[in-house]
Amino acid sequence: MKMLNISTNIPMLDKENDSLLKAAAILESLGNEPNPSATEFYLGLLDSDLPTEDHESVTLAAISIETMMSFDMSEAGLEEPTIH
């Protein structure tokens, strides 16, 4: 998994950004269709070899990403938005 290295002076923000990037990588590996099933995501999470202690934060980050991406982009004039 190739990851960006984004750091701040705020450890909580760094941890959240790390979780978001890991979740995005897993979601992207599942395809570019919105709303993968929980089972699909969990299988991707297990295949990622991330430590078990990261699973909760990465799962919550994935939920956040998918929630934000469920916005109806047609109202914003975008025909085919990037999903992840």
N, C-alpha and C positions, 0 to 999 in steps of 0.2 A: 504494500500500500504506500504510494508516494504521497507525502504530506507536505503542506506548506508549513513554514516555521514563522508564526506570528506571535510576537511576545510583547507584553506591556509590563508595567511595574505593578500590576494588580493581579496577584496569584489567582483569585477566584475567576476573574475575567479570562485569564489564560487557560484555566481548566475548562471553562465553558466553551471557549473557542476551539480547544482541542477536541472536545466531545462533538461539537457541531461539524468539524472537519471529518472526524472519523465516521459519524453518521452519514454525512453526505457521500463519502466514498462508498459506504455499503449500499446506500440507496442507488447511487449511480451504477454500481456493479449489477444491480437487479434490473436495470433498463431505464428507459426515460418515460415510462408511463406513470401517471400519478397514482397514488394510493395503493402501494403494494399491500398484500395481506400481512397480518401479524406473523403468520407462519413463514411467509417468504422472507420477511425481515429477520426473524429469529434464526432461520437457517443461514442467512447471509452473515449474521452476527457471529454464529458459531464457526462458520468457515473463515472468518476474518482472523482468528487466533488472538483476538484481543483478550487481555486478562479478565477474569470473571468479575473482578472488582470494578471494571469499567463498564460492564454491561448495562447497569441501570442508567448511568448518566448518558451513555450513547443512545439508549432506547428513548429516553426523554428528549434528547436532542433531535432524534429522527421524527418523533411526534411533532415537535415544534416546527421542523422543516416542512413536513407534509401539511400541517395546519396552515402555515403561511402560503404554501403553494396551492391551496384549494380556493384561493381568491379568484373570482371570475375575471380573468384577464381580458375578455372580450369587451367589458365595460371600459377598460383602459385603452382600448384601441389596438391591442396586441392580438394577433391571430394565433401565433404558435410560440408561447413563452417557453423558456428553459425550465424544466421541471426541477432539476437538482443543481 
